[in-house]
């Protein structure tokens, strides 16, 4: 049986039409990015890549990274990669192995723990990824000393800016912004993954189900805390000062508050220093009824 010519033509163009379906993603600068590629390639911050691995990103799409692999004080040993670092903020050995499969645009920092600003602009231009996904913090690109040079040499419409800390209208200074929620960050990574054509695996779906169940249980306990008049405050206290965090700006505290935790807010101290979302109060001012231990 021979199919009509028109039917054959439709069958031939159907896969192409499906592949050409346009997807969009709006970044934290309000820039709307579009793609019709099934699996667009990216370069991104190493720790962003590690997070994206959990969402299904593979090294077929991740063709390069920049920035530090390891956090300050890391115990990871590249000569013994099977042993994980003592720091939970470090990537797992399997994740580092995948990072090493890609082009490192910050080779000077690969084995040096801590903040890194080295970036090979010429290498980025040569790799020519579909998108450069920039890790932002407090409204600024993180891990660059030469971002202006990147903007001059790489198409700005292909730079996706994702801020992991702040959002809000006219968010140019911390007082005009509020912190992202951890739940919001999870949703943003899912949106980015969908834009990149990444498929979420069954393990990730199971993680989401566990997260939802834990959130429901947490909210129920927090309702009990409200009924009993319990209040909490996030703080770090050393022998001289107490540092108190604002739940408005910290993503984990925002998540806890969204789920019902009764958290006290900072700002009642008129003469205390305030830096970003930390209020510093001298210990003798906060614990006035306590005797000074000399």
Secondary structure, 3 states (H helix, E strand, C coil): CCCCHHHHHHHHHHHHHHHCCCEEEECCCCCEEEECCCCCCEEEEHHHHHHHHHCCCCCCCEEEEECCCCCCCCCCCHHHCCCCCCCCCCCCHHHHHHHCCCEECCHHHCCCCCCCCCCCHHHHHHHCCCEEEEEEECCEECCCCCHHHHHHHCCHHHEEEEECCEECCCCCCHHHCEECCHHHHHHHHHHHHHHCCCCCCHHHHHHHHHHHHHHHHHHHHHHHHHHCCCCECCEEECCCEEEEECCCCCHHHHHHHHCCCCECCCCCCCCCEEECCEEEEEHHHHCCCCCCCC
